Amino acid sequence: MSKVSRLAGMLLITSSLCCPALLHAQDTGTPEDAEAQPEVQVETPADAAADSAEQPVEGEVTETDISLPGGGIIVTGKRNRNPERSSGQVLTVLSEADIARTGESDIAGALARVSGLSLVGNGRVFVRGLGDRYSLALLNGLPLPSPEPLSRVVPLDIFPTNVVASSLVQKTFSANFPGEFGGGAINLTTKAIPTETFLDVSFGTGGDTLTTFQDGLTYFGSDLDSFGFDNGNRDIPSNLANFLASGKRISDLTIAQQEGIAGQLMPLNLVTLQRVPKQRVNLSGSLTAGTSIDIGSDATLGLIATASIKNRLRNRTVKSQVASADFSEIFENSSTFITDENVLVNALFGVGLDIGEHTIRWTNLYIRDALKTARLETANNTLLGATGFDFLNQQTAWFERQLMDSQIVTELRFDPVRIDLRGGYARTDREAPFNANVSYTRTNAPGSPYGNQFVAYLNQVSDTGITSVAFDDLKEELWFGGIDLTYEVTPELNATIGYAYSDNTRRSSSREFRPFLSGDVLSGDLIPAVGLWQPGFLLGGATLAGFNVTLTEATPFPVFDAALTVNAGYGLARWAPTDRLTIEAGVRYEDAKQTVALDQSIFDVPIEGSAPTNLANSYFLPGTTITWEAIDDLQLRFAASKTIARPQFRELVEQTYFDPESNRRFRGNPFLEDSDLINIEGRAEYYFGGPRKVSLAGFYKKIDNPIENFLISASGELLTSFANAPSAELYGAELDLAYGWDLASFGGSFFEAKQFLVLLNYTYTKSSISVGADDLAPIPGNPTQLANQLFDQGAPLVGQSDHVANLSIGIEDKDKVQQATILLNYASKRVTARGGALPDVLEDPGLTVDFVARTEVKLGGVPVELSFDARNIFGRDNFEYQELNGTRIDINTFRVGTSFSVGVKAQF
């Protein structure tokens, strides 16, 4: 055993023997300070910091609302009330002012500026190069279900910044957090009770250089599409609904019965592509109001409500290629023009009641994220026929994700006892009806009567294109609750015991139908005139009976039920034996049962061939963090813990799922197992005073059974699936620097309250997979698959960039809203999928540069905030590719334009 492992083991044993305690911040003040100033909770109204970008200075309470399991962060004594410094754990807190400084409209973009965090795809936040499965997302300290099938962690780009009072990123494990804490926890705190009545109204507009006033694609859909809702045009048609409820298979129906279904699969308004000349600008608007009412001498009732809508258009032209096994020849090139219309609607309603020292908060959140996509692909394959085949493929689709969450948190203080109660219900839905793909092929075959025509062959052969219509539906429900009992044993020792429960159920349905025409299509003898028709007429009328076309279903395993039930008990202690030393230690016990099983009841005759998943595991998860103030303003930390990462539902389900962002299909693996992690971290933090600080950290993780993506080929189509690698190691270092210069010495009224602020963070991460000659990585169809057929010894983990850096340079006013900031973000190459026998798929995010500015003016006595931002100023494109022997083929490469937006917010 290595010295590092022995040291980690000693700390973990220490954790399990310690008393439980509440997450309290470090008491770095002297006993006299503590006597002069009792403990103060860092949990104040969110709007107190909303209009100021000023950083906290020593001796001031950080006015940031933070809601965590077991209560907020507590600071004791008169000094060091910055929550990042005072906490017993390693964390980063983004207040409303910090979030506003980034100029981001959603919380995922703001978090991408935090040290060690990178944003991948649509809202997936990676912590220290670990995939989103190693991240934990909480709302007010409580779990959230995900409306995204690919992830159990809710994508954070659906959370607009106007509903978030603060965001906390904790990178060291404490027992009051769930055990799925591989890379870190991201906790969002919604806005709380306001101190005074207010009304904010905001509007925004913008666009990008590749979309706005440029041609695009669309289809009609419905009158309400631009508001993120459907007017009923996409409801499951009657004949199909009756069939789905019948228990029969599509092959059991007569041609006449199939024709009744086929005639409803491709409505003209849902499959007819239209060109849109000179597309409009993006639009957004929001309304937020709040008030507080005194209802007694010691009680205050607070109300807050917010609603917003954002509509965004985006053009992409995605380039992808296919090469021979040795990459000596590129034989297929394709270009897909995509226009996405994304609509984000959200609403929040909160009620808070303060009764003396007691607080009750009821929060209700609604988020709806709708994507309308229209795609047209042109491709050429030189392996097919002497002159190659040309393809023309179109896709029209609608993806709607919806989250509804209601939660109650109660904090009761009976010094020296504190009781925290929490519970709630959340539901997510994802529907993707009428996801239609229509493929036309031109064979260029000499002598063929249709060789120079684009024909929908309907033969279900990938060489000539596959036409299909899919209906996906997902519903997930989550019940959760918990209780914490905290006792102040002495002023230096606090102890907490707690219990948490969550019950997560998901039902996922995917039904894909394909028209089929048998025969030798290349001879030209059996090619019907129907293959030349437009999509809206392809399956209409008497196509099936008149042209010998039948319907088949391409989803052998159409409906799955999944569940995850977790019961957890934990204890946590915080002990400050001296005014410079703090020990926070605890242990969490989790008992979890996770199941995924095919629903056998949907057909009269049971389905064979799908392997169920039944994972029942119990874990003791200890964690310790030691904080020592070596000298004034210099703080050293050491942390060690054991955590886990469970496979996500989507990764276990043997259904094919299309991700519109990455332009690839995914299929699950029911043989996946939990991952175990050992985490070790050392950190030094130096505080210069005010906003000036620097920290340097080193970290190490040992992961058993990490879950990795890999490419497979199914019926000539590339899919991404998942498997457990035997083990992996990850290590690295982080540097954080914040430094501000007061500009008052420059003279003049303009510089009187100005400061120049530089924020820099850099993370170096290195990972490697370990694979033995006899290690197994079971996959569907091959439970004895050797791991070295999928994974290479020493390969990095999927999603891990060696280098991630953020630089923010700006000037801002400390007394009012006025700032201008340049933001730079860099991430080095990272693997997005294991290639197996082929090279790994790589992504190269590179460097992006943004500019954000905002200022406040008075119009008629009303304060009005004006904002402007420019994103991706130098036009960094998206590069995803494979490379071998000096030859590179594109997988998902496209141009990314420069975007601009302006906004106005009035405060009443």
N, C-alpha and C positions, 0 to 999 in steps of 0.2 A: 504493500500500500504506500502511495506517495505521501510526502510530508503534507502536501495540500489537503489530501483526502483525510489524513489523520486529524489535522487541525479542524477541518470542517466537521468531522464526526464528533470531536470533543464539544464544539459549539452546539451542535444539534442535540447532543445528550443533555447539555446544560439547559437548553431551551425546554426540553420535555420535563425537567425537574423543577422549573421555576413556577411561581404563582402566576395566575392569569391577571391581566390588567387592561385598562382602557388605553387607547392610543392617545398619549399625552405628549406634548412637546417638551423639549429639554428645559430644565430649570438651571439656567446658567447664572442667575443672579445670586448675590450673597444672601445669607439669612436675613440680614437687615432689609434688603430690597424686598424679599418675599413678605416680610412682616409689614412693610410699608405699603405694598401693593398686592392685594389678593389676586388669585388666579383669574385670568380674563379669557373668555372664550372668543376665538377668532371666528365669529359668525354674526355678521352685521348685514343690514339691508343692502341688497345688491346695487341699488341705484346710487349708493353713497360714493362708489368709485366709478360710476359709469361715465362721468364727464371729465375725468382727469386722468392723464397719462403719468402722473407723478409717481415715482417709486417710493416705497416706504423708507423712512429714515430711522436710524436707531432711536429707540425710546418712544416710537409711535406704534399703535396697534395697526396691523395690516387689515384694512377694511375689505376683506374678501370673504364671501359666503362659501363655506365648505361643508358639505353634508356627507358623512362617512358612516360605515357600519360601526355601531357603538358610539356614535356621536361625532362632533366636530373636533378639530385639533384644539387642544388646550395649551395655552402658554402660561407659565407661572413666573412670578417675579416681575421686575421692572424693566429688564433689558431683553434684547434679542427676541422681539415678538414677530419678526419676519417668520412666517410659518415654515418656509423651506429650511431655515436655520434652526428653528426651535423644535421641529418635529423629531421624534425618535427614529424616523425612517428616512431613506433617501427619496425625495420627491421634488417635483416641480409644480408650481401653482401658476396658472394663467388666470389673472383677474379679468374683469370686463375691459379694463384699460389695456391690458396686455393683448387681449384678443383683438381689440379695436386697432391696435398699432399694426397688426399684420394686414388689416384691410380685408380679411377673408370673410366670405359670406356664410361659410359653413365651418363647423368646428374641426373637421378633418384637416382642412387647409391650415388652420391655426396651429394644430398639433404638429404638423409637419415641420414647424420651426423649432420644436423642442429637441434638445440634445439626445441623440440615440434613436430618434423616431424618423421613419420615412413613410411616405404615402405611396401605396401601390394600388393601381387600378382605381376603381370607383369607391373611395372611402375606406379602404383597408389600411389600417395603421400597423406598421411593423415596428417592434421594439427591439433595438440592438440586432437587427438583421434576422430576427426570428419571425416566421409567418404569423398571420393574424390568429391562427389557432393558439398561439402562445400569448396572446393578449387577452385581457379581461376588460370588458366594457360594462360600467355600472351607471345608473341614473339615481342620483341622490343616495348613493351607497347600496342600491338595490339592483338585482339582475334584470336584464332585458332579453326578450326573445328577438330573433333576427327575422326580418321579412325577406332575407336574401338566401335562396336555397344553397348557395355555395359556401355559406358561412353561418356558424352558430353565433358568432360575434356580430352584433348589429353594425352595419356600415355607417361610419360616423359622418359621411357627407350628407346624410339626410337630416342632421341636426343643424338648423340655422343658428347663427350666433345670437340672434335676438331673443332666444329663449334660455340662453345659458348665462348664469351669473359667474361661474368659474369652471375651470377644468383642472383637475389634478392628475398628475402622472406619478405613480409610486413604483419605484424600480426594485425595492427590497420587500420581501414577503413579511407580512405580519398576520397573526392567526385569525384576526377578525375579518380577513378577506377570504373569498373562496379559494380552494386549493388549486384551481386551474389558473395558476399565476406563473406561467413560464417565463415570459419576458418582462411583464409588468402589468399594472392595473391602471385603467383610465376611468376616472370618475367624473361625471358631469353633474354639476349642481344647478338646478333650475332656479329662476328668479323667485325671491321670497317676498315677505311682507315689506311693502314700501313704507318709508317714514312719512311721506306726504302724498297728497293726491297729484297725479301727473297724467299726461296724455302725450304720447309720441306718435307722430305720423311720418312715414318715410316712403320715398319713391326712388327708383333707380332705373337706369337704362344703360345699355352697352352693346358690345358686339366684338367680333374678331375678324381679322383680315381675310380669312378663308371662307367665311360664312356670310357676314353681314353685307347686304347689297350684292351678293353673289348668287348664282343659280343654285337651286337645291332640288331635292326630291320630296315627295309626300304622297299620301293617298287620302281620300276623303275621311274615312273613319266615322266620326260623328260630330255633331255641332259643338259638343262640349270638350273636345280633345284638348284644346288650348288652355282649359282650366283644370286639366288633370283628371277628368271624369268622363265616363261613357254614358250616352243617353239610352242605352239598351240595345244598340245595334250589335254589340258583341256578346249578347246573352247566348247561351247554348241553344241552338235551334231545336225546335220541337221533336223532329224525327230522330236527331242524334240523342237528345235527352232521353227519349223513350227507349232507345237502344241501350244506352249506358245503364239504365235502370232495369233492363230485362234479364241480365245475367247471361246473355248469349254472347258468342263470339261473332265477329263480322263474317266469318266463313260459314256460319250457320244460316245466314239470311239468303233469301232468294235474290236474283238480280233485280227484280222490281223493288224489293225492300231496300237493297243497297242503293238503288238509284234515288230513292226518296231521301236518303242521307247525303249522297254525293251531290245532289242538286243544291244542298244548303252549305256545303263546305267552302265555297269560294264566291261569296257575295261580291258583286261588282264594286261596291263602295269600300271593300276591305282589301282587295287584291289588285286594284288598277293603279299603277304608278302614274304620277303626274309630275311634270316639271314646274318648279316655282321660280320665276325670274325675279332677281333682285330681292332676296329675302329681307324681311324686316329686322329691326333691332330686337335685342333681348329686353324684357321688362320685368320689374319686380316692385312690390309694394308691401308695407306692413303697418300694423296698427297695434300699439301697446298702451294699456291703461292700468292704473292701479290707485288704490286709496287705502287709508287706514282709519279705523273708527274706534274711539275710546268707548268701551261699553261698561266701564266701571272704574273705580279708583285704581285698580291694579290689573286691568285686562284690556287688551287691544286686539281688534279683529282687523285683519288685512286681506285685501282682495287684489288679485292681479290677473289680467287676461291679455293675451296677445294672439294675433293671427297674421299670417303672411302668405304670399304667393310669389313664386319666381318661375318665369318661363324663359328657357334658354334653347337656342338653336345651335347646332354644331355640324359642320361638314367635315368629312374625312375621306381620303382616298387611300385605302389600305392595299399595300403591295404584299403578295405572298408568292412563294415559289416551291417547287418540288424538284429534288435532285435524285440522281442514282445513288446506290448504297455507298460508293466511294467518293461521291460529290464531283466526279469527273465530268458529269453532264447535267445541266439544268434542263429538264424536259417539260416543265409546266410553269407558266407565268400567269398570274391573275392579278387583276386590279378591281377593287370593289369600291364604288362610290357610295357613301353612306351619309344620310342626313338624319340626325337625331333631334327630336323635340322633347326636351326634358322639362317636366312641370313638377315643382315641389310646393306642396300646400301643407301648412302646419297651423296648429292652434294649441294654446295652453291656457288652462284655467286653474288658478291656485287659491286656496283659502288657508290662512294662517291665524292661529289664535295664541297669543301670549298671555298667560295668567301668572303674574309674578315671575318666578324662575322657571315655570313650566311652559312648554311649547308643543303645539299640535299643528302639523302641516299636512294638508291634503292637496295633492298635485295630480292633475289630469292632463295628459299629453296626447295629441293626435298628430300623426305625420303621414302624409300620402305622397309617394314618389312615383310618378307615371312617366314612362318612356315610350314614345311613338317613333318607330324607326322604319325607314324606307331605304332599301339597298338594291344596287344593280351591279352585278359582277360580270366582267368579260375575262375570258381565259383562253389559253391555247395550250394543248398538250401534243407534243411532237412524237410521243411513243405510239399514239393511236392512229394507225393508218399511215400511208406513205406521205401524205401532206399534212398530217396532224388534224386533230379535231379542234373546233372552236366552240366555246360555251358562252351562253348568255343566261345568267341566273338572276332571279329577282326574289327578294324577300320583303314581305310586309308584316310587321309584328307590333304588338302592344303589350308592354309589361307594366303592371301596376303593383306597387308594394305599399302596404298600409300597416301602420303601427298604432295601437291604442293602449295606453298605459294609465292605470289609476293606482295610486299608492298613498298610504297614510303613515306618517312618521310621528311618534310621540316621544318627547324627552321630558322626563320628570326628575326634578332635583329635590332631594330630601337630605341635605348635607348631614353626614358624609356619604350618603348613598345616592346613586343616580340610576334610574331605570330608563332604558331605551326600548321602545316597542316599534315594530315596523311590519308592514304587510301590504299586500296588494295583488292585483291581477293585471296581466298584460296579454294581448292577442296580436298576432301578426298574420297578414294574409298576403299572398302573392298569386296573381292570376295572369296568365299569358294565353288568351284565347285567339284562335284564328291566326296562329303563327304559320304563315303560308310561304313555302319555298317552291318556286316553279322553275324548272331547268329546261332550257332549249339547247340543242346540239346541232352544229353544222359539221357533217362528216367530211366534207370536201372530197368525197369518194367519186372518182371519174366513172361515168356510166350510170350512176345512181340517179333516179328521177328526183330525189330530194337531196342530193349531195350538196347543192349550193343553197339550201334553205335551213333556217333554224327551226328544228322540230322538237316538240315535247314527246319523246319516245315512250314514256310511261312504262319502261321495262324494268325499273328498279335496279338497273346496273349502273354502278358509279362511273363507268367509262362513258356513258351517254347521259348522265345526270339523273338525279332522283327528285321527283316531285312529291311534296307531302304537305299536310296540314295538321298542326299539333294544337292540343288544348291542355295546358298545364294549370294545376291548381294546388296551392299549398296553404294549409292553415296550421298555426302553432299557437298553443295556449300555455301560459305560465302562471302558476299560483306560487306565491312566495311569502315568507314570513320569518320573523326572528325576534329574539329578545336578548338584551344585554343587561347585566346587573353589575354595577361598578361600586366599589367600596374604597374609600380613602383610608387605608390602614394607618398611615402616618403622613405628614406633609411630604415625605420623601418617597412614599410607596403607595401606588394605586394598583388595584387588582380588579379584573373583570372576568366573569364567566358568561358565556353566551351560547345560544342555540340558533341555528338557521336551517330553514327547510325550503326546498324548491321542488316543484313537480312540473316537468316540462313534457308536453305531448305534441306531436306533429303528425299530420297526415298529408302525404304528398301523392298527387295523381298526375300522370302524364299519359295522354292518349294521342298517338300519332297515326294518321291514316294516309295510305298511299294508293293511288290508282295503278293498276297493273294490266299490261297488255302483253300476252305471250307471243312468241314467234321470233323469227330471225329478222330483226329490224334492219340490219345492214344490207340485206338483199333488196330491200325496197318493196318487196311484194306485199308485206303486211303493214306498211306504214299508212295509217288512215289519215284522211284530211283533217281529222280532229286535232292531230298533233301540231297543226299550223295555227290553231286558234289562240286568241289571247287568253290570259289566265281566267278572267271572269266567265268565259264561255267554255272552258276546257272540260268541266264536269257538269255542265248544264244540259237541260233538255233530255234527250234519250241517248246520251253518250255511252252509258254502260251497255244497254241492250243493243243499241245500233252498231257499236263498234267492238263488241266482245271485250269490254273493259270491266274488270272487277276491282273491288276495294279490298285491301289487306291492312292489317294493323301491325305497325312496326315496333310496338312496345310489348315485348314478351312478359315483362313484369310491370304492370301499369300502376298499381296502387300499393304504397307502403305506409305502415304505421310505425312511428318511432316514439320512444319515451325515455326520459332521464329523470330519475328521482334521487335527490340527494338529501341526506340527513347529516347535519354537522354539529358537533359540539366543540367548544374551544375555550381555552384560558389564556389570558395575556396579562403580563405584569410589566410595570414600569417602575424602576427603582433608581433613585439618584442618591447614592451613598455619599457623594460629595457634591459641592456646587459646580464641579467641572466634569463629572462622570455620570453618564446615564446608561442604564442597561434596560433594553426592552426585549423581552423574551416571551415566547408562548408556544403552544402546541395546538394543532387543530386535528380532530378526528373526523374523517368523512367516510360515510358509507353510501355507495352509489350503485344504482342498478340502471344499466342502459340497454335498451332493446331496439332492434330494427327488424321488422318481419313483413313479408309480403302478405297483403290482404287476400286470403283465399276465397272470400265470400263473394267477390264481385262477379265471378263466373260460376255457372251451375256445376261445371266440372273443374275441380281444383287444378291449380297451376303447379307444374313441377319444375325443379331446377334451381330455384333461388335459395341460397344459404342464408339462414337467419343469423342475427347477431345477438348474443346474450352475454353482456359484460357485467359481472357483479364483483366489485372490488371495494376493499376498505383500506384506508391509509391513515397513518399517523404522520402529520406534516409539521415538524418543528421549525422554528425560525428564531434567530437571535440577531439583534443589532446593538452594537456597543458604540457609544458616542463619547468622545473625550475632548474637552477643550484644553489642548496642550498648553497654549498661552492665550492671552487675550486676542480674540478675533481669529484664532486658528483652531479649527475643529477637525478631528480625525474620526472616521467611522470604520467599523468592520462589521460585515454582515455575512451570515450563512443560513441556508434554509434548504428544505426539501419541498418540491412542489410537483404537480402533475399536469399533463395535457391530455384530454380525452379526444378521441376522433369525433369529428363533427358529423351530424346526421347525414349531410349531403355526401360525405366521404364514405359512408357505409351503404348507401342505397344504390342498387344496381339499376338505376335509371339513367338515361342519357339526358343531359341538361346543357342547353346552349347559353353561354355567357356573352351578351351583346358587347361588352366592353373589350374583352380579350379576343373576341371573334373565334372562339374555339368551344368544342363540346367536351363535357366531363362525364365520367361514369364512376360510380363508387365501388368499394371493395369491402364486403362484409367480414373479412378476416382481420381487419385492423384491430390493434390493441392499444391500451393506454401507454403514454410516454411518461417516464419518470425523470425528474431533473434534480440535480444538486447544483445549488447556486452559491457562489462566493464572491464577495466584493469588498474592496478597500478603497477609501476615499479621503482626500484632504480638502478642506474648504477654508478659504481665507476671506474675511469680510473687511473691506477697507472703510466701510461706512456709507450710508445712503444707498444708492443703486450700485455701488462698486463692490464687486466680489469676483473671486476666481476659485474654481474647484478642479481637481484632477482625480480621476478614478480609474481603477483597474478591476476587471471582472472576469469570472470564469464560470462555465456551465458544462456539466457532464449530463448528456441526454441518452437514456436508454429507450430504444424503439421509437426514434423520431419518425414522424409521418412525412413522406416526401411525394411530390408529384412526379409522374413519369408518363411518357408517350406510349400509346399502343395503337395498333392498326386493326380496325374492325370493318370488314366488308369494303376494304379499300379506302376507308376514311380514318384520318388521324384523330384520336381521342386522347384526353388526359385522364389518367386514373391515379390511384394512390396506393402506397405500400409502406410498411414499416421497414426502415433501414435498421441494421442491428444496433448501432450506437453512433454517437457523434460527440465532439467536443467543440466548444466555442469559447474564445477568449478575446479580450480587447481592452481598450482604454478610452476614456472620455475626458474632454477638456471643455469647461464652461467658463466664459469670461463676460462680465458685464461691467462697463466703466462709463461714467458720465462726467462731463466737464461743465461747470457753471460758466455761462458766457456773459454774466453781468459785467465783468471787467472790460468787455469790449466797448462799454459805454452806449448811451442812447437808450430810448424807451423800448426799442424793439428787442434788445438783448437783455433787458432788465430781469426777466423771469425765464429766459431761455436756457436750455442745456443741450449739449451735444452728447448723444448716447450711442455707444457701440455695444452690440450684443454678438458674441461669437461662440459657437459650439462646434466641436469636431469629435467624431467617434470613429475609432479604428476597430474593426471587428475581423476576426479570422475564425473560420470553422472548418472542420474536416470530418468526414464520415469514415467509420471503421467497418470493414467488411472482412469476415473470415471465409475460408474456403468452403466450410460446411454450413455456414449460416443460411437460414431460410427466410424468404419473404413471400408468404402465401398470397396468391391472387386468385380470382375466380377462374375456374377451369384448370388451375394448376396449384393445388395446396402445398406442393413440395417444391415450389419454385426456388432455385438458388438465388440468394441475395446478390451475388456478384454478377448475375445476368442483368440486373437492373441498376446497380450502384457501383461506382468505382471507388476504390480505396483512396482516401484523401480528398475526395471531391467536396466542395463547399455545400452547405445547406441551401435549399431552395429559398430564394428571396433575400439572401444575405449579401449586402454590399460591403466591400472591405473599407470603403471610405464614405462617410456621410458628414456634410458640413453645412452650417448655416451662418450667414453673416448679415447683420442688420446695422445699418449706419443711418442715423437720423438726427434731426434737430426738432425739439419740441418745447412747448411752453408748460411750465409747472403750475400755472394758475388757471389756465383755460384750455379749451380744446383747440390746439394748433400744432400740427406736426407735419413733417415730410420725411419719409423713410425709404431707403433703398434696401431691398431684400435680395440676397443671393442664396441659392440652394444648390448643393452639389451632391450627387450620389454616383458612385462608380458602378461598373458592370455587376450584374447579379443574375443568377440562374433562375429562370421562371418555370422550367420543367426539365426533369431528367430525360435524356435521350435514349437510354438503354444502349442498344448496339450502335445507335447514331450519336452524334455530338449533342451535348446539352443545349437547350434553348436559352439564349442569353438576352438580357435587356440592358440597354445602356442609357440610363436617365440623363447623365451629364449635368451641365450647369444651366440653371435658369435664373433670370434676373427680373425682378419686379420693382415697381415704384408705387408707393402709396402716399397720399396726402389728404389731410382733412383740416378744416378750420371752422370756427364758429363766428357767425355774424348776427347782428340784430336787425330784424325786419319788422317795423311797426311795434317794437318792444318785445317781439317774440324771438327767442334764441333759435337760430337755424344753423344746423351743421351741414356743411358742404363737403363732399368727399370725391376723390378721383383716384383711380388706380389703373396701372398699365401692367399687364402680366405677360411673361415670356417675351420680353422686349426684343431679344435677339433671335427669336424664332427657333428655339431648340425643338427638334422633331422627335418623334417616338421611334426608337429602333429596337426591334426584337428579331433575332436571327439565329441561325446555326452556322458554324464555320468548321471546315475540315480541309486540310491540305492546301490552305491558301484560298479556298473557294468559300464564299459566303452566300447563303440563301436567306432571303427575307421570310419571316413568318408572320409578323404583324407590324409592319413598318408604315408610317404615315406622317405627313407634314402636320405640324401644330402651329397655328397662327399666333400672332400677337393680339391679345384682347385688351379692350378698354372699357371702362365703366365710369359713370358719374352717378352720384346720389345726393339726395337732399333729405334731411330729417328735421322736422319742426317739433319743438318741445313746448307744451302748454302746461 
